[in-house]
Amino acid sequence: MKKIVFILNFYAIVILSNQSVFAQSNRWQLVGRNGNGSTSYVDKSVEKQTDDTRRTWTKDVFSDGYYKIGLTVWQCRTKKFRILEGITYKPSGEYLYRETTATGWITVVPDSVSENYYKVVCASTEQKPAAKSNSSDEKMIAQIITENANIREAPFANSPIIQKIEKGVRLFLADAEPMGIWYQVFLPDSDIAGWLHGNTVKLLNIKSNSNQRRQKSKPAEKRGKTRKRN
């Protein structure tokens, strides 16, 4: 009986510790969930060292509650990165050990977690024109041009889907500057933002007043042919 109680208490501690880790998620952007059960994040504060080089912290939370934070440097044009150091913590947040030996340059592997990191960290170096309004009286919206489009938690293809949007629906952009080929938009009638792939939307300018608030998103109206009077 005591053994059962001990096991239950142990798992309760692990669950609460995991919750404390995710409570700090306002600093971290989700990158992906991996096949081994771990979840990867990147620090939202990416340091631009040169036009081509970025430095940032990464975070991997493992299925047993342990997590590792690493300092990484990225060469965006050559698609390579290196890990400068890594610190591993117990589920309770207690420091476990530190690795201070830097790795050599590692090539980003397609369709891997490292590529998801690369897309987020190096997005500003990808050649994609920014969405700009023609005047201060206009604002940008994204109109869905595919049959269905997925709004995702983060700007990459295997990120969890927040909501599916039908063709023709118009959404306000949270940021006119794309992240690579992804645009951040507000969900319909919500202040929650997610990411849409650039191939699923068409950007439009609409007139806006200074006191205009986000209105209900709805499909674009179909215009019928006007008949000529005799």
DRENPA-3360 file (N, C-alpha, C; in nm, 2 decimals, always signed):
BEGIN
1 = MKKIVFIL = +0.08/-0.12/+0.00/+0.00/+0.00/+0.00/+0.09/+0.13/+0.00 ~ +0.19/+0.13/+0.08/+0.28/+0.24/+0.09/+0.35/+0.26/-0.04 ~ +0.38/+0.15/-0.11/+0.45/+0.16/-0.24/+0.36/+0.23/-0.34 ~ +0.23/+0.19/-0.34/+0.14/+0.25/-0.43/+0.12/+0.40/-0.41 ~ +0.11/+0.44/-0.28/+0.10/+0.58/-0.25/+0.22/+0.66/-0.29 ~ +0.34/+0.60/-0.27/+0.47/+0.66/-0.31/+0.47/+0.68/-0.46 ~ +0.43/+0.58/-0.54/+0.43/+0.60/-0.69/+0.33/+0.71/-0.73 ~ +0.21/+0.71/-0.67/+0.11/+0.81/-0.71/+0.17/+0.95/-0.67;
9 = NFYAIVIL = +0.23/+0.97/-0.56/+0.29/+1.10/-0.52/+0.40/+1.14/-0.62 ~ +0.48/+1.04/-0.66/+0.59/+1.07/-0.76/+0.53/+1.12/-0.89 ~ +0.43/+1.06/-0.94/+0.37/+1.10/-1.07/+0.30/+1.24/-1.05 ~ +0.25/+1.26/-0.94/+0.18/+1.39/-0.91/+0.29/+1.50/-0.91 ~ +0.41/+1.48/-0.86/+0.51/+1.58/-0.86/+0.56/+1.60/-1.00 ~ +0.57/+1.50/-1.08/+0.62/+1.51/-1.22/+0.52/+1.60/-1.30 ~ +0.39/+1.57/-1.28/+0.28/+1.65/-1.35/+0.29/+1.79/-1.31 ~ +0.30/+1.82/-1.18/+0.30/+1.96/-1.14/+0.43/+2.03/-1.18;
17 = SNQSVFAQ = +0.54/+1.96/-1.19/+0.66/+2.02/-1.24/+0.66/+2.05/-1.38 ~ +0.59/+1.96/-1.46/+0.57/+1.99/-1.60/+0.49/+2.12/-1.62 ~ +0.39/+2.13/-1.54/+0.30/+2.25/-1.55/+0.38/+2.38/-1.52 ~ +0.48/+2.37/-1.42/+0.56/+2.49/-1.39/+0.65/+2.52/-1.51 ~ +0.70/+2.42/-1.58/+0.78/+2.44/-1.70/+0.71/+2.52/-1.81 ~ +0.58/+2.47/-1.83/+0.50/+2.53/-1.94/+0.45/+2.66/-1.90 ~ +0.45/+2.69/-1.77/+0.40/+2.82/-1.72/+0.49/+2.94/-1.77 ~ +0.61/+2.90/-1.81/+0.71/+3.00/-1.86/+0.70/+3.01/-2.01;
25 = SNRWQLVG = +0.60/+2.96/-2.07/+0.59/+2.95/-2.22/+0.57/+3.08/-2.29 ~ +0.54/+3.19/-2.21/+0.53/+3.32/-2.27/+0.67/+3.37/-2.33 ~ +0.78/+3.31/-2.28/+0.91/+3.34/-2.34/+0.94/+3.25/-2.46 ~ +0.88/+3.13/-2.46/+0.92/+3.03/-2.56/+0.82/+3.01/-2.67 ~ +0.87/+3.00/-2.79/+0.78/+2.97/-2.91/+0.79/+2.82/-2.94 ~ +0.68/+2.76/-2.96/+0.67/+2.61/-2.99/+0.74/+2.59/-3.13 ~ +0.82/+2.49/-3.14/+0.89/+2.45/-3.26/+0.84/+2.32/-3.32 ~ +0.82/+2.22/-3.23/+0.77/+2.09/-3.28/+0.76/+1.99/-3.17;
33 = RNGNGSTS = +0.68/+1.89/-3.20/+0.67/+1.77/-3.11/+0.74/+1.66/-3.18 ~ +0.83/+1.59/-3.11/+0.91/+1.49/-3.18/+0.86/+1.35/-3.15 ~ +0.92/+1.26/-3.24/+0.87/+1.12/-3.23/+0.91/+1.05/-3.10 ~ +1.01/+1.10/-3.03/+1.05/+1.04/-2.90/+0.96/+1.09/-2.78 ~ +0.86/+1.17/-2.81/+0.78/+1.23/-2.70/+0.82/+1.36/-2.65 ~ +0.94/+1.41/-2.69/+0.98/+1.54/-2.64/+0.92/+1.65/-2.72 ~ +0.92/+1.77/-2.67/+0.87/+1.89/-2.73/+0.98/+2.00/-2.74 ~ +0.99/+2.07/-2.85/+1.10/+2.16/-2.87/+1.05/+2.31/-2.88;
41 = YVDKSVEK = +1.12/+2.40/-2.82/+1.09/+2.54/-2.82/+1.21/+2.62/-2.85 ~ +1.19/+2.75/-2.89/+1.29/+2.84/-2.92/+1.26/+2.97/-2.85 ~ +1.36/+3.04/-2.80/+1.35/+3.17/-2.73/+1.30/+3.27/-2.83 ~ +1.20/+3.35/-2.80/+1.14/+3.45/-2.89/+1.24/+3.56/-2.92 ~ +1.34/+3.58/-2.82/+1.44/+3.68/-2.84/+1.56/+3.63/-2.92 ~ +1.56/+3.64/-3.05/+1.67/+3.59/-3.13/+1.77/+3.71/-3.15 ~ +1.89/+3.68/-3.12/+2.00/+3.79/-3.13/+2.06/+3.78/-3.27 ~ +2.05/+3.89/-3.34/+2.11/+3.91/-3.47/+2.25/+3.95/-3.46;
49 = QTDDTRRT = +2.35/+3.86/-3.48/+2.49/+3.90/-3.47/+2.55/+3.96/-3.60 ~ +2.51/+3.90/-3.71/+2.54/+3.96/-3.84/+2.42/+3.95/-3.93 ~ +2.43/+3.99/-4.06/+2.32/+3.97/-4.15/+2.29/+3.82/-4.17 ~ +2.39/+3.74/-4.15/+2.37/+3.59/-4.18/+2.36/+3.51/-4.05 ~ +2.41/+3.56/-3.94/+2.42/+3.48/-3.82/+2.32/+3.52/-3.71 ~ +2.27/+3.42/-3.64/+2.17/+3.44/-3.53/+2.22/+3.36/-3.41 ~ +2.19/+3.41/-3.29/+2.22/+3.33/-3.17/+2.09/+3.33/-3.09 ~ +2.06/+3.22/-3.03/+1.94/+3.21/-2.95/+1.94/+3.09/-2.86;
57 = WTKDVFSD = +1.85/+3.08/-2.76/+1.84/+2.97/-2.67/+1.73/+2.87/-2.73 ~ +1.75/+2.74/-2.71/+1.65/+2.64/-2.74/+1.62/+2.56/-2.62 ~ +1.50/+2.50/-2.62/+1.46/+2.42/-2.51/+1.39/+2.29/-2.55 ~ +1.43/+2.18/-2.50/+1.37/+2.05/-2.52/+1.31/+2.00/-2.39 ~ +1.18/+1.97/-2.39/+1.12/+1.91/-2.27/+1.09/+1.77/-2.30 ~ +1.14/+1.68/-2.23/+1.13/+1.53/-2.25/+1.01/+1.47/-2.19 ~ +0.97/+1.36/-2.23/+0.84/+1.29/-2.18/+0.85/+1.26/-2.03 ~ +0.97/+1.25/-1.98/+0.98/+1.22/-1.83/+0.98/+1.34/-1.75;
65 = GYYKIGLT = +0.97/+1.46/-1.81/+0.97/+1.58/-1.73/+1.10/+1.65/-1.73 ~ +1.21/+1.58/-1.76/+1.34/+1.65/-1.76/+1.34/+1.74/-1.88 ~ +1.42/+1.85/-1.88/+1.43/+1.94/-1.99/+1.57/+1.99/-2.00 ~ +1.61/+2.03/-2.13/+1.74/+2.08/-2.16/+1.73/+2.22/-2.23 ~ +1.81/+2.31/-2.18/+1.82/+2.44/-2.25/+1.96/+2.46/-2.31 ~ +1.96/+2.49/-2.44/+2.09/+2.51/-2.51/+2.11/+2.64/-2.57 ~ +2.23/+2.69/-2.58/+2.27/+2.81/-2.65/+2.32/+2.77/-2.79 ~ +2.26/+2.82/-2.90/+2.29/+2.78/-3.03/+2.32/+2.90/-3.12;
73 = VWQCRTKK = +2.41/+2.88/-3.22/+2.44/+2.98/-3.32/+2.40/+2.92/-3.46 ~ +2.34/+3.01/-3.54/+2.29/+2.96/-3.67/+2.35/+3.04/-3.78 ~ +2.40/+2.97/-3.89/+2.44/+3.04/-4.01/+2.32/+3.02/-4.11 ~ +2.25/+3.12/-4.14/+2.12/+3.11/-4.21/+2.14/+3.07/-4.36 ~ +2.23/+3.13/-4.42/+2.24/+3.11/-4.57/+2.30/+2.97/-4.60 ~ +2.39/+2.92/-4.51/+2.45/+2.79/-4.54/+2.37/+2.68/-4.47 ~ +2.27/+2.72/-4.39/+2.18/+2.62/-4.32/+2.26/+2.53/-4.23 ~ +2.34/+2.59/-4.14/+2.42/+2.52/-4.04/+2.40/+2.58/-3.90;
81 = FRILEGIT = +2.43/+2.50/-3.80/+2.42/+2.55/-3.66/+2.52/+2.48/-3.58 ~ +2.55/+2.54/-3.46/+2.63/+2.47/-3.36/+2.58/+2.50/-3.23 ~ +2.60/+2.40/-3.13/+2.55/+2.42/-3.00/+2.67/+2.46/-2.91 ~ +2.66/+2.58/-2.85/+2.77/+2.63/-2.77/+2.77/+2.57/-2.63 ~ +2.66/+2.55/-2.57/+2.65/+2.48/-2.44/+2.51/+2.44/-2.41 ~ +2.49/+2.34/-2.32/+2.36/+2.29/-2.28/+2.35/+2.27/-2.13 ~ +2.23/+2.30/-2.08/+2.21/+2.28/-1.93/+2.09/+2.19/-1.92 ~ +2.10/+2.08/-1.84/+1.99/+1.99/-1.82/+1.93/+2.00/-1.68;
89 = YKPSGEYL = +1.80/+2.00/-1.67/+1.73/+2.02/-1.54/+1.64/+1.90/-1.51 ~ +1.62/+1.88/-1.38/+1.52/+1.78/-1.34/+1.38/+1.83/-1.36 ~ +1.28/+1.74/-1.35/+1.14/+1.79/-1.36/+1.10/+1.90/-1.26 ~ +1.17/+1.90/-1.15/+1.14/+1.99/-1.04/+1.20/+2.13/-1.07 ~ +1.29/+2.14/-1.18/+1.36/+2.26/-1.21/+1.50/+2.27/-1.15 ~ +1.53/+2.16/-1.07/+1.66/+2.16/-1.01/+1.77/+2.13/-1.11 ~ +1.88/+2.21/-1.11/+1.99/+2.20/-1.20/+2.05/+2.06/-1.19 ~ +2.08/+2.00/-1.30/+2.14/+1.86/-1.30/+2.28/+1.86/-1.35;
97 = YRETTATG = +2.31/+1.91/-1.47/+2.45/+1.92/-1.52/+2.46/+2.01/-1.64 ~ +2.58/+2.05/-1.67/+2.60/+2.14/-1.78/+2.71/+2.09/-1.87 ~ +2.68/+2.11/-2.00/+2.78/+2.07/-2.11/+2.83/+2.19/-2.17 ~ +2.96/+2.21/-2.16/+3.03/+2.34/-2.20/+3.11/+2.32/-2.33 ~ +3.12/+2.20/-2.38/+3.20/+2.18/-2.50/+3.12/+2.20/-2.62 ~ +3.16/+2.30/-2.70/+3.08/+2.34/-2.82/+3.09/+2.23/-2.93 ~ +2.99/+2.21/-3.00/+2.99/+2.12/-3.12/+3.05/+2.19/-3.24 ~ +3.08/+2.11/-3.34/+3.12/+2.17/-3.47/+2.99/+2.21/-3.54;
105 = WITVVPDS = +3.01/+2.26/-3.66/+2.89/+2.31/-3.74/+2.82/+2.18/-3.79 ~ +2.68/+2.19/-3.77/+2.59/+2.08/-3.81/+2.50/+2.12/-3.92 ~ +2.49/+2.04/-4.02/+2.40/+2.08/-4.13/+2.25/+2.05/-4.09 ~ +2.17/+2.14/-4.13/+2.02/+2.13/-4.10/+1.97/+2.02/-4.19 ~ +1.90/+1.92/-4.13/+1.85/+1.81/-4.20/+1.70/+1.84/-4.24 ~ +1.67/+1.82/-4.37/+1.53/+1.84/-4.41/+1.42/+1.76/-4.33 ~ +1.31/+1.82/-4.31/+1.20/+1.76/-4.24/+1.24/+1.71/-4.10 ~ +1.32/+1.78/-4.03/+1.36/+1.74/-3.90/+1.33/+1.86/-3.80;
113 = VSENYYKV = +1.36/+1.83/-3.67/+1.34/+1.94/-3.57/+1.44/+2.05/-3.60 ~ +1.56/+2.02/-3.64/+1.66/+2.13/-3.67/+1.61/+2.22/-3.78 ~ +1.53/+2.16/-3.88/+1.48/+2.25/-3.99/+1.37/+2.34/-3.93 ~ +1.29/+2.29/-3.84/+1.19/+2.37/-3.78/+1.25/+2.48/-3.70 ~ +1.36/+2.45/-3.63/+1.43/+2.56/-3.56/+1.48/+2.66/-3.66 ~ +1.54/+2.61/-3.77/+1.60/+2.70/-3.87/+1.49/+2.80/-3.93 ~ +1.37/+2.74/-3.96/+1.27/+2.83/-4.02/+1.23/+2.94/-3.93 ~ +1.23/+2.92/-3.80/+1.19/+3.02/-3.70/+1.30/+3.12/-3.68;
121 = VCASTEQK = +1.42/+3.07/-3.65/+1.54/+3.15/-3.62/+1.58/+3.24/-3.74 ~ +1.58/+3.18/-3.86/+1.64/+3.24/-3.98/+1.53/+3.30/-4.07 ~ +1.41/+3.31/-4.02/+1.30/+3.35/-4.11/+1.32/+3.49/-4.17 ~ +1.39/+3.58/-4.10/+1.41/+3.71/-4.15/+1.50/+3.72/-4.27 ~ +1.58/+3.61/-4.29/+1.68/+3.61/-4.40/+1.62/+3.55/-4.53 ~ +1.50/+3.49/-4.52/+1.44/+3.42/-4.64/+1.39/+3.53/-4.73 ~ +1.39/+3.51/-4.86/+1.35/+3.61/-4.95/+1.20/+3.60/-4.98 ~ +1.13/+3.68/-4.90/+0.98/+3.69/-4.91/+0.94/+3.83/-4.89;
129 = PAAKSNSS = +0.87/+3.90/-4.99/+0.84/+4.04/-4.98/+0.75/+4.06/-4.86 ~ +0.77/+4.17/-4.79/+0.68/+4.20/-4.68/+0.55/+4.26/-4.73 ~ +0.44/+4.23/-4.65/+0.31/+4.28/-4.69/+0.30/+4.43/-4.64 ~ +0.29/+4.52/-4.73/+0.28/+4.66/-4.69/+0.16/+4.73/-4.73 ~ +0.10/+4.82/-4.65/-0.01/+4.89/-4.69/+0.03/+5.01/-4.78 ~ -0.07/+5.05/-4.87/-0.04/+5.16/-4.96/-0.05/+5.29/-4.89 ~ -0.12/+5.30/-4.78/-0.13/+5.43/-4.71/-0.17/+5.40/-4.57 ~ -0.16/+5.51/-4.49/-0.19/+5.49/-4.35/-0.34/+5.47/-4.32;
137 = DEKMIAQI = -0.42/+5.49/-4.42/-0.57/+5.47/-4.41/-0.61/+5.33/-4.45 ~ -0.51/+5.25/-4.49/-0.54/+5.11/-4.53/-0.48/+5.01/-4.43 ~ -0.54/+4.89/-4.42/-0.48/+4.79/-4.35/-0.49/+4.66/-4.42 ~ -0.40/+4.56/-4.39/-0.39/+4.44/-4.47/-0.47/+4.33/-4.41 ~ -0.54/+4.25/-4.49/-0.61/+4.14/-4.45/-0.57/+4.02/-4.54 ~ -0.59/+3.90/-4.49/-0.56/+3.78/-4.57/-0.69/+3.71/-4.60 ~ -0.71/+3.68/-4.73/-0.83/+3.61/-4.78/-0.79/+3.47/-4.82 ~ -0.86/+3.37/-4.76/-0.83/+3.23/-4.79/-0.86/+3.20/-4.94;
145 = ITENANIR = -0.77/+3.14/-5.01/-0.79/+3.11/-5.15/-0.80/+2.96/-5.18 ~ -0.77/+2.88/-5.08/-0.78/+2.73/-5.10/-0.91/+2.68/-5.04 ~ -0.95/+2.56/-5.07/-1.08/+2.51/-5.02/-1.08/+2.51/-4.86 ~ -0.97/+2.47/-4.80/-0.96/+2.48/-4.66/-0.81/+2.52/-4.62 ~ -0.80/+2.60/-4.52/-0.67/+2.64/-4.47/-0.66/+2.61/-4.32 ~ -0.54/+2.57/-4.28/-0.52/+2.54/-4.14/-0.44/+2.65/-4.07 ~ -0.50/+2.70/-3.97/-0.43/+2.80/-3.88/-0.35/+2.72/-3.78 ~ -0.22/+2.74/-3.77/-0.14/+2.65/-3.68/-0.08/+2.74/-3.57;
153 = EAPFANSP = -0.03/+2.67/-3.46/+0.03/+2.73/-3.35/+0.16/+2.80/-3.38 ~ +0.23/+2.74/-3.47/+0.37/+2.80/-3.50/+0.39/+2.79/-3.65 ~ +0.48/+2.87/-3.71/+0.50/+2.88/-3.85/+0.58/+2.76/-3.92 ~ +0.53/+2.64/-3.91/+0.58/+2.53/-3.98/+0.48/+2.42/-4.00 ~ +0.50/+2.33/-4.10/+0.39/+2.25/-4.15/+0.34/+2.15/-4.05 ~ +0.42/+2.10/-3.95/+0.37/+1.99/-3.86/+0.33/+2.05/-3.73 ~ +0.32/+2.18/-3.72/+0.27/+2.24/-3.59/+0.12/+2.21/-3.57 ~ +0.08/+2.20/-3.45/-0.06/+2.16/-3.42/-0.16/+2.27/-3.48;
161 = IIQKIEKG = -0.27/+2.21/-3.53/-0.37/+2.30/-3.60/-0.47/+2.36/-3.49 ~ -0.48/+2.49/-3.49/-0.57/+2.56/-3.40/-0.71/+2.56/-3.46 ~ -0.73/+2.59/-3.59/-0.86/+2.60/-3.65/-0.85/+2.59/-3.80 ~ -0.95/+2.53/-3.86/-0.96/+2.52/-4.01/-1.05/+2.63/-4.06 ~ -1.01/+2.69/-4.17/-1.08/+2.81/-4.22/-1.12/+2.78/-4.36 ~ -1.24/+2.81/-4.40/-1.30/+2.79/-4.53/-1.25/+2.89/-4.63 ~ -1.26/+2.85/-4.76/-1.23/+2.94/-4.87/-1.31/+3.07/-4.87 ~ -1.25/+3.18/-4.89/-1.32/+3.31/-4.90/-1.32/+3.39/-4.77;
169 = VRLFLADA = -1.29/+3.32/-4.66/-1.29/+3.40/-4.53/-1.18/+3.50/-4.53 ~ -1.20/+3.61/-4.47/-1.10/+3.72/-4.46/-1.06/+3.73/-4.31 ~ -0.93/+3.74/-4.29/-0.88/+3.75/-4.16/-0.78/+3.86/-4.15 ~ -0.78/+3.93/-4.03/-0.69/+4.04/-4.01/-0.55/+3.99/-3.98 ~ -0.45/+4.05/-4.03/-0.31/+4.01/-4.00/-0.27/+4.07/-3.87 ~ -0.20/+3.98/-3.79/-0.15/+4.02/-3.66/-0.02/+4.10/-3.69 ~ +0.05/+4.07/-3.80/+0.18/+4.13/-3.83/+0.19/+4.13/-3.99 ~ +0.21/+4.25/-4.05/+0.22/+4.25/-4.19/+0.35/+4.19/-4.25;
177 = EPMGIWYQ = +0.45/+4.18/-4.16/+0.58/+4.12/-4.20/+0.57/+3.97/-4.19 ~ +0.59/+3.89/-4.30/+0.58/+3.75/-4.29/+0.70/+3.69/-4.22 ~ +0.68/+3.57/-4.17/+0.79/+3.49/-4.11/+0.82/+3.38/-4.21 ~ +0.92/+3.41/-4.30/+0.94/+3.32/-4.41/+0.83/+3.32/-4.51 ~ +0.76/+3.21/-4.52/+0.64/+3.20/-4.61/+0.51/+3.19/-4.52 ~ +0.52/+3.23/-4.40/+0.40/+3.22/-4.31/+0.35/+3.36/-4.26 ~ +0.22/+3.37/-4.25/+0.16/+3.50/-4.20/+0.09/+3.47/-4.07 ~ +0.11/+3.56/-3.98/+0.04/+3.55/-3.85/-0.10/+3.63/-3.86;
185 = VFLPDSDI = -0.21/+3.56/-3.83/-0.34/+3.62/-3.84/-0.42/+3.60/-3.71 ~ -0.52/+3.68/-3.70/-0.61/+3.67/-3.58/-0.72/+3.57/-3.62 ~ -0.76/+3.48/-3.53/-0.87/+3.39/-3.55/-1.00/+3.48/-3.56 ~ -1.10/+3.43/-3.63/-1.23/+3.50/-3.64/-1.28/+3.54/-3.50 ~ -1.32/+3.67/-3.49/-1.38/+3.72/-3.36/-1.30/+3.69/-3.24 ~ -1.17/+3.70/-3.25/-1.08/+3.66/-3.14/-0.95/+3.74/-3.14 ~ -0.89/+3.75/-3.02/-0.76/+3.82/-3.01/-0.65/+3.71/-3.02 ~ -0.68/+3.59/-3.04/-0.59/+3.48/-3.05/-0.53/+3.48/-3.19;
193 = AGWLHGNT = -0.40/+3.47/-3.20/-0.33/+3.47/-3.33/-0.27/+3.33/-3.36 ~ -0.27/+3.30/-3.49/-0.21/+3.17/-3.54/-0.14/+3.20/-3.67 ~ -0.09/+3.09/-3.73/-0.01/+3.11/-3.85/-0.07/+3.04/-3.97 ~ -0.07/+3.11/-4.09/-0.13/+3.05/-4.21/-0.01/+3.05/-4.32 ~ -0.01/+2.94/-4.39/+0.09/+2.93/-4.50/+0.06/+3.03/-4.61 ~ +0.16/+3.09/-4.67/+0.14/+3.19/-4.77/+0.07/+3.15/-4.89 ~ +0.08/+3.02/-4.92/+0.02/+2.97/-5.05/-0.13/+2.95/-5.03 ~ -0.19/+2.97/-4.91/-0.33/+2.95/-4.89/-0.40/+3.08/-4.88;
201 = VKLLNIKS = -0.33/+3.20/-4.89/-0.40/+3.33/-4.87/-0.36/+3.42/-4.99 ~ -0.45/+3.52/-5.00/-0.42/+3.64/-5.09/-0.43/+3.76/-5.00 ~ -0.33/+3.85/-5.01/-0.33/+3.97/-4.93/-0.41/+4.08/-4.99 ~ -0.49/+4.15/-4.92/-0.57/+4.26/-4.97/-0.56/+4.38/-4.88 ~ -0.58/+4.50/-4.94/-0.58/+4.63/-4.87/-0.73/+4.66/-4.85 ~ -0.77/+4.71/-4.73/-0.90/+4.76/-4.71/-0.89/+4.89/-4.64 ~ -0.99/+4.98/-4.66/-0.99/+5.10/-4.60/-1.03/+5.08/-4.45 ~ -0.97/+5.16/-4.36/-0.99/+5.15/-4.22/-1.00/+5.28/-4.15;
209 = NSNQRRQK = -1.09/+5.30/-4.06/-1.09/+5.42/-3.98/-1.00/+5.40/-3.86 ~ -0.96/+5.51/-3.80/-0.87/+5.50/-3.68/-0.93/+5.44/-3.56 ~ -1.07/+5.44/-3.55/-1.14/+5.38/-3.44/-1.20/+5.25/-3.48 ~ -1.16/+5.19/-3.59/-1.22/+5.07/-3.64/-1.16/+4.95/-3.55 ~ -1.25/+4.86/-3.51/-1.21/+4.74/-3.44/-1.22/+4.62/-3.53 ~ -1.16/+4.51/-3.50/-1.17/+4.39/-3.58/-1.32/+4.35/-3.58 ~ -1.37/+4.33/-3.70/-1.51/+4.28/-3.72/-1.51/+4.14/-3.75 ~ -1.63/+4.08/-3.75/-1.65/+3.94/-3.77/-1.60/+3.91/-3.91;
217 = SKPAEKRG = -1.51/+3.80/-3.92/-1.46/+3.76/-4.05/-1.57/+3.68/-4.12 ~ -1.58/+3.71/-4.25/-1.68/+3.63/-4.33/-1.63/+3.62/-4.47 ~ -1.69/+3.52/-4.55/-1.65/+3.50/-4.69/-1.67/+3.62/-4.77 ~ -1.59/+3.64/-4.87/-1.61/+3.75/-4.96/-1.74/+3.74/-5.04 ~ -1.81/+3.85/-5.05/-1.94/+3.84/-5.12/-1.92/+3.82/-5.27 ~ -2.01/+3.74/-5.33/-2.01/+3.72/-5.47/-2.10/+3.82/-5.54 ~ -2.04/+3.88/-5.64/-2.12/+3.99/-5.71/-2.18/+3.93/-5.83 ~ -2.31/+3.95/-5.84/-2.39/+3.90/-5.96/-2.38/+4.00/-6.07;
225 = KTRKRN = -2.42/+3.96/-6.19/-2.42/+4.05/-6.30/-2.54/+4.14/-6.30 ~ -2.51/+4.27/-6.33/-2.62/+4.37/-6.33/-2.69/+4.37/-6.46 ~ -2.82/+4.38/-6.45/-2.90/+4.38/-6.58/-2.92/+4.52/-6.63 ~ -2.91/+4.54/-6.76/-2.93/+4.67/-6.82/-3.08/+4.70/-6.83 ~ -3.11/+4.83/-6.80/-3.25/+4.86/-6.81/-3.28/+4.89/-6.96 ~ -3.40/+4.86/-7.00/-3.45/+4.88/-7.13/-3.49/+5.03/-7.15;
% end
